[in-house]
């Protein structure tokens, strides 16, 4: 067991007469009142329930007792740490080799098992490939629209995604008037002929979900997975656009146009 020296404490409870705190780093650890981490086998990717905390504590106590029993036997048998150096090296090298031989899916599965979903995502985002695909460059946009967006944010964020993926994404607002765009809005994929296609898949919740919510998709999916059915609406049916990624179904009471605003 290793003592913790950093990380925010976000909760606590009493288990077996001991105070157990919940520590948040890139995931959730359980830390008992001696400072020892109880969840070394697999930290929690979401805040643990009290029953999960108790189960982790029981497993850790059993694990500690087993380690003590084995250590006592090894000491009495005259085994030293140096005697186990090569054995430990071989065990971890074999595990690493086996995981790497399982390909990308096997490596990622091991990362998720070891670090939890949030931790694994952080590690993946930090693994910049030599020739990153356009989707890699978008990885930091997750949750960027969680606090809302305006027409400028639409042009910036949907513009980046459109350029990277060669899928033209647009936002259709209810109206445009002298104060700008307003009302409800919806994202679509614009086909080359101006048809608006439903936006499906993970892109919308990935952009608009809370970054700290484990229910927010960790990745947006492939561009092909975003393309839904035709809506029956085209850009020609819309009253206004800004020439970039914003459209509006109707103008204001006076049907503002770009020419009127330019006066």
N, C-alpha and C positions, 0 to 999 in steps of 0.2 A: 504494500500500500504506500501511496505517496501523499505527502502533505500538500495542501493547496495554499497558494500565497496570493492569488489574484482571482478575479471574476466576481461579478455582482451577485449577492445573496438576494433571492427574490421570494423566498418563502421558507417555512419550517413547520415541523410537527414533532411530536414525541412518539418514538417507537421503542418498545421494550424498556421504558424508563430512560432512554437516551434522547437528547435533542438532536434531530436530524434537520439540516438546512438544505434547501434547494439552491444550487448555484447555476447561474446562466453565463456561459461563455459563448461558443457558437452552438451549444446545445445545453441540456440540463444535466448536471451532476447532482448526486446526493452526497453531502458532506456531514459526517457525524461530529460530535462535540470535541473529538480529539483532533479534528482537522483532516482525518483520513477520508478519501473518496470511496464511496460504497458501490459506485456503478461503473467500475473500470471495465466490466465485460461488454457493456454497450450503453452509452449515455442515452438519455431520452431526447427524441426530436421534438416532442411537445411536452408541456408541463405535466408531470406525473400525478396520477391520483394517489390518495393515501394508501389504497390497497397495493398499488404498484410500488410505492415507496417501501411498504412493509415487506413485500416479496423480495425486493432487491436487498433489503437489510438482512433477511433470513439467509438468502443465497450467499451474501458476503460473509456472514458469520460462519456458515458451513464451510465456505472456501478457506477462510482464515484458519479454522480448526484443522482442516485437511493439510494445509501448508505447514502448520506447526507440527503435525504428526509426522509428515514426510521428512521435515527438516531435522527433527529429533533423531529419527532413524538414521538419516545420512550422516549426522555428526557422530553418532555412536559407531557407525561403520567406518569412520575415518575419511569420509569423502570431503574434499575441500572445494571451494569455488573454482579453483584452477582446474580441478578434475572435470568440471562440467562445461568449461569454456567451449570446447569443440562440439560437444553435444548440443548445446544451446544454439551455436552458430549454424550447425547442420539443420536443426529443426526449423529455424526461421528462414534459412536459405531455401529449404525444400518447399516451405509454404509459399514463399514469394515466387519461386519458380513455377509452382503449380497454378497459382493465381494468374500469373502473367501468361501461362500457356492456355488459359481459358478464354483468352481474347478480351476485347473491350467490355463485353457484357459481364464476364466473370470478374474483371478488375473493378468495375463499377459496383457490382453486387457486394464485393468485399469491402469497398470504401463505405457503402451505406451501412453494412453490418458493423463496421468499426466506428464510424463517426456519426451515424444517423443521417437522415435525408438532408438536413440543413448543412451539416458539416461537409457532407460529400459534395453538395452543390458548390460550397465555397472553394473546396479543393479543385473541382473541375474548372471553375471560372478562373482560378489562378494558373491553370495549366495551359498557357498560351502556346498553341502549335506554331511550328515554323512558318506554315502557310495557312493561316486561319481562314475558314470559310466566312462568307458574309454573315451568317447567323451568329458566329462567335462574337463578332464585333457588336452585336446587339444585346449581349448577355446582361449588361448593366441597366437595361431599360425596364427590367422587371419592377412592377409596382410604381412606375413613374407617373401614372395618371390616377393613383389611388386617392389623391386629394382634390381631384377635379382637373379640368383642362379648359383652355380657351382656344380661339382660332390660331393664335401664335404657337401654342404647344402642339396643336394638331399638325401644323405645317412642319414643325421641327421634328417631332417624334414619328409621325406617319411618313414624313419625307425620308427620314433615315431608313425606315423599314422598307419603304417602296424602292429606294435606290439600291439597297442591299439585296433584296429578294427578287426584284423585277416584277413584283405584283403591285399594281397601283392601288393604294388604300386611300379612301376618302371618308370624310365625316359630313353627314347631311344633317343640318340643323333645321328646326321648325321655321325660323324666320331670320330675316336680316333687315335692320332698320338703321336709323341715324346713330344708335348706340352700339351697333355692331351685331354679331350673331347672337341668337338667344333661343330659349325654349329647349325642348328635348333634342337630343342628338343621337345619331346611330352611325356606326362604322360599316362601310361596305367595301367590297372589291370592285373596282371599275374595270370592265373588260375593254378591249381595244375599240369595240364598236359603240362604247358608251353605256352598255347595259350595266346595271348595278346588281351584283351578286351578293347573296347573304354571306356575312362573315361568320364562320363556324370554327369549332376547334378551341384551342387553348389561348389563342392570341389575346382576345378581349380580356378574359380573367387574369391572364399573365400581366397585362399592362395596367389593369384597373384594380387588382387585388392588393390587399395590405401585404407588404413585404414580410412582416413578422407573422402572418397567418399561415400555418402549415397547409391550409386548404388552397392557398394560391399556388397555381402550377409553378413548378421550378423552372420550366422551359416552355417556350411558345409553341413547340411542335414544328413540323416542316411546313413551308409555304403551301404545298399541295393540300395539306389538311385544313387550311383556312377557307377553301373555296366551297361555297354552298350553292344553293339553287338560285336561278334568276328570280328577281323580285317583280319583274314586269315593269320596272321603272328604269328610265334612262336619264342620263345627265341632261338631255334635251328637254326633259319634263320639268326641270328645276328652274326657278326664277333668277337665281344669283349664284355666282361663284367668284372666288378671289383669284382664280388663275393658278391656284396651287392645289390644296387638298381640302378646302372647305366649300360646301355648297349649302344652299338654303332652299326649302320648299317654296317659300313665299317671301315677298318683301314686306315692309311695314305698311301702315295704313296708306301711305302715299306712294307705295311701290318704289322704294328707293332703288336707283340704279347706279352703276359706277359713274355714269356721266353726270348725274345729279350731284353725287357726292364730290365730284371734282370741281363743281362750280364755286 
